[in-house]
Amino acid sequence: MILLLLSLLAGVLTVLAPCTISLLPVIVGGTLAGQRSAVRAMRVTASLGVSVVVFTILLKASSALIQVPQSFWQYLSGGIIVALGIVTIFPTLYEHLPLVNRLNRSSSRLLSTGYDKHNAAGDLLVGAALGPVFSSCSPTYFLILATVLPRSFALGLVYLLAYAAGLCGALLLVTLAGQKLLKTFRVAANPGGWFKRAIGVLFVLVGAAILLGYDKKLEVAVAGNVFDVTKIEQSLLARQTGPPPVPGTRQAADTSAGPEATSAPAGAATSGPSADGAARIRAKQRKYPSAPEITNPSGFVNTDGQPITISQFRHKKVVLIDFWTYSCINCQRTLPYLKAWYDKYHDQGLEIIGIHTPEFAFEKVQGNVEAAVKGFGLKYPSVLDNDYGAWNAFGNSFWPRKYLIDIDGFVIYDHAGEGEYDQTEHAIQQALRERNEVLGQPTSQVPGSIVQVQSTAVDPRRLGSPETYFGAARNEYVANGSRGQVGPQTLNLPASAKVNRLYLGGSWDMQDEFARSGANAKIIYRFQAKNAYFVARSGDGATLHILLDGKPPAASAGQDVAGDGTALVKEDRLYKLISLGDYGEHTLEIDVAAGSVDAYTFTFG
């Protein structure tokens, strides 16, 4: 019952969330632009609520829909709003469309209330277009999406309907209040007047902001500088459920495990800082930034389906945040160190949280992330950061990146990229010793040795090839095709290839993120490196023939390639093609022998 009320309240709070504030004028103004605005307000808000519910159910029901890039929903919502804005500014454009004329003639028999068809349809379209945008503004929404619906669809649907009811009810109140205020001035009476045209301009501006992604930037700016309604929801969730359990640990109330339970004074693990601790915290405030919270998570792995926050470990544990994405070879090379640190220091009070921020659309699929986490043997929790909420909250710009958060919740260490593993481990040890001192435990319990991991380091001085993308949005290294052009292309391979240039042969369908192979598809790339990797996927499976310097790679074949050069592509992941003993310049050739492959990027090491 409490979670039901919490879902209802979350819907109300969403109206005040930073990511919806910029859209409220569209909803309020759009329903003022014509007559009988109360009815129009109910149409827009009801359509938005239905859109949120349907959008959520489709996300859980169709794995194919989950793989649709987020940009599709962004462009769809923004495009509809821009189009409605244009026809609001220039109503004759809409009226002269033959299809609209036919629809209006047909609707005149059905609508006796005085509205014409396109006004009502426009209201419904506004609400439906904004549904996907509104559906990403509440932690409780993602709790329902990620945890409740998979376990009990019926119960999850009840909570989801409560959320939608709270959202629509609050929007309706805001809308009607705005209508009552402006009704005094009678500015909305003239359907062709300045007010309606101004609303049209507002539609165009907001639609353009959604298309260009500026609505997300406004969200970050408001959340960071004005207020953050999500913190209210997270606080309520914490009161309702308590700190969620993490695999390998016990609740703070369980005094049967862990040095913090047996050695710390009563209440030390759950209470705030003492008077002496307050002075310590004030000193840290002048030196370190406070750790932001995980924002807008899309799912959780290795948490038994429960949400996880950074604040739940404050005054209890040291937290190492690792921003990663599973198809990134740079991230993969850091995982052995993270696994070793978790095994060595978890019982000493270290918690590692992987923030999985995807680079490609397929990395948003929870099943793919779960398979990767299992395949890499990761025991610590990972959070799906599909909307870049945590990425933006931390101000991050790199994969991988690590932030070390001490017992008081301050970011005391930050490292971007690979390397400096010894320095990172020394920082972990220092933070754990401080934790033990604060909790009254012996600092000698923290090991002082450094883990030994088989070296996978890359020598940047000898690595001469950059990451090379196939998709039209970033294919700057393509040498024989049209850069930045989406759509089919038939390409011919040259007689010779230049270093660090991507050559495609045969038929290819260029998309923003990837290039999809067609008939007679081939790839040639001359690289300067020791290892070559290929991020790819195939819906029905694809067989590749790999050549290194014109021959099968034999002993130089990577983990995913047979000695004769045969490679099978099926899963959405990074494939290890070439593994050489030393750095050098070589020519990589790929022949798509059977099936079709979606090629995303080459990376090197």
C-alpha positions, 0 to 999 in steps of 0.5 A: 500500500505504501509503495502504491502511494509512493508511486502516486506521489512520484507521478506528482513530483515528476511535474516538478522534475527538471526534465519536465519543467521546460515542457510545461509551457507546451502543455499549458499553452497548447491547451490554451490555443483554442476553445474549450481549453478544459476539455483540451487539457484533459485530452492532452494529459490523458493522452500523455498518461496513456502514452507513458503506460503503453510505452512502459509495457512495450519496453518490457514486452519487446526486447526488439523495441528496447534495442531501438536507439534512444535517438529514435524516440528523441527524433519522433517526439521532437519532430511531432512537436515541431510539425505541430508548431509549424501548422499552429503558426501557419494553419493554412498549411495544415488545412490545404493537405488533401488527407486532412481535408478528407479527414475533416469531412469525415469527422464532421459527422462524428464530432458535433461539439464544434471541434474540428478533427485536427485540433483533437488529433493534435492534442492527442499527438502532443500528449503521446509525443511527450510520453517517452520524454516524461517516462524518464524523469522519476527514480520510482518509474525506473524502480517499477520498470526494472524490478516490479514488472518482471516479477509481477506484471499485474502488481507492476501495472497497478503501480504504473497506473498510480504513477500515471494518475499522479502525473496526469492529475498534477499536470491537469491542475497546473494546466487549468490553473494556467488557463484560469489566469490567462482567461482574464486577459482573453488572449486565447479567444482569437484562433489566428491571433498572436497568442496562438502563433506564439504557442506555435513558436514555443512548440517549434523551440521545444521540439527543436530542443528535444531534437538537439538534446538541449532538454537534457542539458537544461535538466542537468543545469536545473538539477545541479543549480536549482533543485533536484526533486529526485532526491525527495523520491530517493529519500522516500524510497529509502524510508520505505525499503531501507538500504537494499541488500548487495550480493556478498554483504548483509544488512547493517542490522545483521551483526553476524558478519563483517568487521564493521559489525563485530568491532565497531561501537553500537550504532557506528555503522548507521549513525552520522558523524560525531562532533569530532567527525563534523570537524573532519567533514568540514575540513574535507568540504574545503578540499574534496567535492561531495559524491553525486547520487546515481540519477535515473538508473535504467536497471540493476545487475548483481543486486537481486533486482533491488535499486542501489544508491551511493548514499546508502554506504555513507558512514559505512563503506568506501565506494569505488565507482567504475564507469564502463561499457561492456564492448569497450576494450579499454574498460575490459582491460581494467576488469581484472584489477577491479575483480582482484580489488573486490576479492581482496578488500570487500570484506575490509569495507570496500564496495565497487559499483559499476556504472554501465553507460552505453555507447551503442544502443545494444548496450542498453539491453539489460540481458546483454549487460547481464550476460557480459557481467556473468561472462567477465565474472564480476561479483559487484553491482552494476547500474544501467545508466542508459540515459546518462544520468550518473554520467552527467551527474559526475561530469564524466567524459571517459570510458573507463573512469574511476571515482573513489568515495570515502566513508564521509561521501567525498570523492577523494580520488579520480582517474580516467582511462587505463593505468595507474593501478598501483596509485589507485590501490594505494588510495583504496588502502588509505581510504579503508584505513581511515574508515577503520579509524572512524569506526573504531577498528584496527587499521592493521586489518587493511592489507598493504600489499599490491595485487598482481595482475597479468599485464594487459597494458597498452603502450600508447607510444607504439599504438598508432591506430585510432578507434574507427567507427563505421556508422555515418554519425562518426565515420571520419576515417572512411576512405572510399564512401560518403562520410556522414551519409545515411542509406545504402551505398555500393562501394569499390575497393581500391588497389592499395590501402592507406594506413588508418583508413577504412575501406568498404567493398560491396553493398552497405546500408549506413546507419548512424551507429553502424554499417550493415553489410549486403552482397559481396561485402568486404572490409580492408584496414591497415593498422599499427598495433599489436591487437585488433578488435571488432565491435559487431552484431548479427541478427541471424548470425554471420560468417566472416573470413579474416586475413592478416597481410593476405593470409589466414592469421594462424597463430596470430588469430584472436580469441574469436577467430579460428586459425584458418581465419573463420569467425562467427558473429552473433552476439552484440559484443566486441570480437577479438580478431588479431593477437600479435606478439608485438606492435607493427603495421599490418593489413586486416581484411574481412570478407562477409562470407555468409549472413549479414553483419552490423559493423560498429567499430574497430579498436586496437591495442 
